[in-house]
Amino acid sequence: MPRRCAVLGDPVEHSLSPVLHRAGHAAAGLTDWVYDAVRVPSGGLPAYVDGLEGSGEDWRGLSLTMPLKRELVALAAERGWGVGERVRTSGVANTLLRVEGSWRTDNTDWPGAAAAVRERWGKPVGSAVLVGAGATAASVGLALADLGATRLVVAARSAARAAETVEVLRRHPAGPVVEVVDLHAGGSADALVSTVPAEAQPDLVGTWAAPLVFEALYDPWPTPWARWSQDEGATLVGGLDLLVHQAALQLTAMTGAAADVEAMRAAGLAALAARA
């Protein structure tokens, strides 16, 4: 019987997760593992998981994308599933693991973001500007706090929109100083994190600056901010870097095998090139 994993979300058709995980399975010699993409809309997660438990198949793990990352946290609390410390701090879960007949949640976006930064940047990070205030901004901000950032500035359209992310960032054990400013306020820091759509970036590029730029998007690529960082000679961490590293952590958690990050990245790059 194959051991099964999948990515759930809505939409999910263009997710790179199957490409990355299948490449990781192949590199690790996991020939009896299956990884699929399944459309599960908002509100559909409880019924889907119930169906897995009664399917008789050997399910080992699920990757969660929007709009299910916060819904999974609520479902785990309701059903008494295991909740990792990263999930408790961030309020977001992107991973559901089948462990000894029960389920356990985790957030691999947070350590995946830290790994993506460490791969390309060896200098200290004392301050960061987070442009955008969603779940991805929160995870990357927590990762930068892990790497030493003591000041995190959240640039958002309003303080109300940023309130949940600010609360999450202040829960980090290091206790970084967190403040909210207007999206277009402008300024500089050691690191700049963009989580806004590419079409919203032209009005923002150049208003914020940093020697390290973390562009959370990977498609379309390059984004205006990615091009700016390359023109300015800044170190660029891209959304594919984040996606690969968080997927590598998921793969190891689901299978117990070491993940070949470079094989997974190569598969992701090839898939994006094919789309282009």
N, C-alpha and C positions, 0 to 999 in steps of 0.2 A: 504494500500500500504506500503510495507516495505521501511524503510529508508536505503539508500545504501551508502557504502563506499568501497574503494578498495586500494590496493597498485599497483603501476605501475612501470615497469622497464624491463630491458632485460639484463641478464636472470632474471626471477622472480619466477621460479618454486620452488626454495628452500627457498624462503623468509619465515621467522618466523612471519612476521607481521600478517597474517591471524590468526595464532594460538594465538598470544598475544591479538589482538583486540577482537577476539571471546570470549576468556576467560574473558576479561574485560567486554564485553557486558553481559555475563552470570552472572558475579558477581554483576553487577549493576542492574540486572533484565530487561535488554533491549532486550526483546524477539522478537521485531519486527525490529531489526537492522540486516543488512547483510553486511559482509565484505569479499571481494574476492581478488584474485591475478590475474592481467591481464598483459600479455606481451605486452609492448608498446616499440618498438625500437626507437633508436635515430632518431629524426625528425618526429616521429609520434604523438607527444603530441597535437599539434593544432587540428588535425583531430579528435583525440579521444575525446577531451573536447567538440568540436563542436557536436559530436554525442551524448554526454550526455545531452547537452542543448536541443536537439531536441527529446530526447527519451520519454519524458512524465513521467519518473520515478523520484522519490524523492531522488536525490543525495545530500549528505551532506558533503562529504570530500574525499580527495585522499591523500595517502601517496606516496611519490616519492623516488625511489632509483636510482642507476646508470643505465643508463647514463643521467638521466633526471633532476638532481638537479639544474644544472646551466642553462639548456635549459628552465626550468620553469621561471627563473628570466627574461630571455630575452623575453619570451612570455608575461609575466605580464606587462613588460614595453611597449611592442608593443600594447597591448590591453587595457592599462589603468586600470588594476586590482589593488586592494589594495596591497601595499607592506609594510610589517612590518619592524620595525627598525632593527630587527635582520637580516632580509634579506638584507636590504640596507648595513649594515656593513659587513656581511660575504660574500655577493655575491652568496649565496647558499640558495635554498628553498627546503625543503623536505615535505612541507604540502600545500595543496590547499583546502581552505574551501569555501563552498557555503554559502554566507551570504546575505540575503534579495535580492535574485535574481542576485547577482553578485559573483565574486570570490575574495578571499583574500589569499595571500601567507604568509607563516611563516617558520621559521627554528626552529624546536624543538630539533635538535641535540645539539645545543649550551646549552640551559638550562638543557637538559637531561643529558649532560655530567657533568655539575655542580652538579646536584642532585645526580648522581652516585658517584661522589667523596665525597660529603658531607655525604653520607650514610655510607661510610667506613673510612673516614679520618677526624679527628677533629682538626688537627694541622694546623699551617699556611703553605702556599705554597708561597715561595718567588721567586723561580726560577724553570724553567722546560726545559727539552730537548724534542723536538718533532722529533722523528725518522721517516722520511717520510714527504712529503710536499703536500699532497692532500687535498681534501675538509674536510675529517674527522679530519686531523691534525689541520686545521684551526679552526674548530668548538670546538675541545677540548682545543686548545690554548686560544681561546676567553673565554671559560669557566674557565680556570685556571686564566686568568687575572681578571675575575669576583671575584675569590676567593683570590685575592691578589698578584698573581705572577707579579713581576715588571721586570723580565728578562726572555725572551723566546729565546731559541736557537733552530734553525731549522737545523737538520742534514739531508742533501740531497746529491744526486749524483752530483749536480751542482747548482750554484747560479741561473742559468736560470730557472731550474725546480722549484725552491723554490720562485721565484719572486712574483707570484700571492698570495701565502700564506703569505709571508712577508708583502705585501701591506695590506692584510686583517687584520693581527694581529696589525699592526701599526695604524689601524683605531679605535681600541678599545678606548673608552673614557678615560680609565686610563692611556693611553700612555705608555705601557710597552716598554722597550728596546728590540729590536728584532735584532738578528744577524744570519747569515748563516755560517755553518761549513761543512766540508766534512763528509759524512755519517759514515766513519770509524775513525773519529778524536778521539773519546772517551772522557770521562769526567764524571762529577757527577753533580747532582742538587737535589732539593727537590723532584721533580717529573719527571718521565720518561714516555713518551707517545710513544707507538709503533703502527704505522699504516702500517707497511710493511708486505708482505705475510710471512706465516710461513716458507716457503722453503728458504727465504732469511735471516732468523734470526740467524741460527747457526754461521755465520761469524761475527755477531754483538753482540751477547749475551756476557756480561762480559766487553765489551768495554765501555758501558755506565752503570751507576749505580745510584740508588736513593732509598730512603726508601719507596716511593710511586710509584708503577708501574701501568700504565693504558694501558692495552693490548686491543686494539680496536677490535680485532678479537674474534669470539666466536665459529667458526667452521672452521678447526679442533680445538679441545681443549683436553688437554692443549697445548698451543704453547710452543716452546722452551723458550720464554721470560717469559711466565707464570710459567713454571717449575722452571726457575732460580729464579724468585721472591719468590716462595714458599721455595726453598732451602735456600735462603739468609734471610728469615724472613721478607721480605718486605710486605707492605700492597698492595694487588692486587685488582684492579678494572678491571673487564672483559668486553668484548664486549657485553655480554648478559645484564650486568647492564646498559650499555648505551642504548641498544636497548629497554629494558623494560621501562626505564624512559622517553625516547623520545616518545615511543608509548603511555605511560600513559598521557603525555601532549597532544598528538594528540587526543586521545580518548575523553578527557574532552572538548577540543576545538570543536570536531565534534558533540558530543552528549549533552554536558552540564552536564554530570554526573561525579561524583567523580570516579577516577580510583583506583581499588584495585591492587596496585603494586605487592603485594605478590602472588595474584592469577594469575596474568599475568606471573610473574617470574616462578612460579611452572609449568605453562603450557609450557613455553619455555624450561625449563629443561627437562620435560618429552618428548617433541618433539625431543630434541637433543639426549636424551638417546635412543629413538626409532631408530633414524638414525644410531647411533653407533652399 
